[in-house]
């Protein structure tokens, strides 16, 4: 977001991020933290904070629709 503001682009709506993992999508939207996910605590908290503050919007993209795969 800071990079976009630095180059003069100010998005009016949340930035869409397409992800191919339903588990990651559910984890980012969940406020429940599980012991099995403690190794990803910092990245999880960062992404969860962005989702909760409506800076970004995670959109699930199945593998068959993912052009990057």
Contact map, one row per residue, 1 for C-alpha under 8 A:
111110000000000000000000000000000000000000000000000000100000000000000
111111000000000000000000000000000000000000000000000000000000000000000
111111100000000000000000000000000000000000000000000000000000000000000
111111111100000000000000000000000000000000000000000000000000000000000
111111111100000000000000000000000000000000000000000000000000000000000
011111111000000000000000000000000000000000000000000000000000000000000
001111111000000000000000000000000000000000000000000000000000000000000
000111111100000000000000000000000000000000000000000000000000000000000
000111111110000000000000000000000000000000000000000000000000000000000
000110011111000000000000000000000000000000000000000000000000000000000
000000001111111000000000000000000000000000000000000000000000000000000
000000000111110000000000000000000000000000000000000000000000000000000
000000000011111000000000000000000000000000000000000000100000000000000
000000000011111100000000000000000000000000000000000001111000000000000
000000000010111110000000000000000000000000000000000000111000000000000
000000000000011111000000000000000000000000000000000000011110000000000
000000000000001111100000000000000000000000000000000000011110000000000
000000000000000111110000000000000000000000000000000000000111100000000
000000000000000011111101100000000000000000000000000000000111100000000
000000000000000001111100000000000000000000000000000000000001111001000
000000000000000000111111100000000000000000000000000000000001110000000
000000000000000000111111110000000000000000000000000000000001000000000
000000000000000000001111111000000000000000000000000000000000000000000
000000000000000000101111111100000000000000000000000000000000000000000
000000000000000000101111111110000000000000000000000000000111000000000
000000000000000000000111111111000000000000000000000000000000000000000
000000000000000000000011111111100000000000010000000000000000000000000
000000000000000000000001111111100000000000010011001000000000000000000
000000000000000000000000111111100000000000000001001100000000000000000
000000000000000000000000011111111000000000000001000000000000000000000
000000000000000000000000001111111000000000000000000000000000000000000
000000000000000000000000000001111100000000000000000000000000000000000
000000000000000000000000000001111110100000000000000000000000000000000
000000000000000000000000000000011111110000000000000000000000000000000
000000000000000000000000000000001111110000000000000000000000000000000
000000000000000000000000000000000111111000000000000000000000000000000
000000000000000000000000000000001111111110000000000000000000000000000
000000000000000000000000000000000111111110000000000000000000000000000
000000000000000000000000000000000001111110000000000000000000000000000
000000000000000000000000000000000000111111110000000000000000000000000
000000000000000000000000000000000000111111111000000000000000000000000
000000000000000000000000000000000000000111111100000000000000000000000
000000000000000000000000000000000000000111111110000000000000000000000
000000000000000000000000001100000000000111111111000000000000000000000
000000000000000000000000000000000000000011111111100000000000000000000
000000000000000000000000000000000000000001111111110000000000000000000
000000000000000000000000000100000000000000111111111000000000000000000
000000000000000000000000000111000000000000011111111100000000000000000
000000000000000000000000000000000000000000001111111110000000000000000
000000000000000000000000000000000000000000000111111111110000000000000
000000000000000000000000000110000000000000000011111111111100000000000
000000000000000000000000000010000000000000000001111111100000000000000
000000000000000000000000000000000000000000000000111111110000000000000
000000000000010000000000000000000000000000000000011111111000000000000
100000000000111000000000000000000000000000000000011111111000000000000
000000000000011110000000000000000000000000000000011011111100000000000
000000000000011110000000000000000000000000000000001001111110000000000
000000000000000111100000100000000000000000000000001000011111000000000
000000000000000111100000100000000000000000000000000000001111100000000
000000000000000001111100100000000000000000000000000000000111110000000
000000000000000001111000000000000000000000000000000000000011111011000
000000000000000000011000000000000000000000000000000000000001111111000
000000000000000000010000000000000000000000000000000000000000111111001
000000000000000000000000000000000000000000000000000000000000011111100
000000000000000000000000000000000000000000000000000000000000111111100
000000000000000000010000000000000000000000000000000000000000111111111
000000000000000000000000000000000000000000000000000000000000000111111
000000000000000000000000000000000000000000000000000000000000000001111
000000000000000000000000000000000000000000000000000000000000001001111
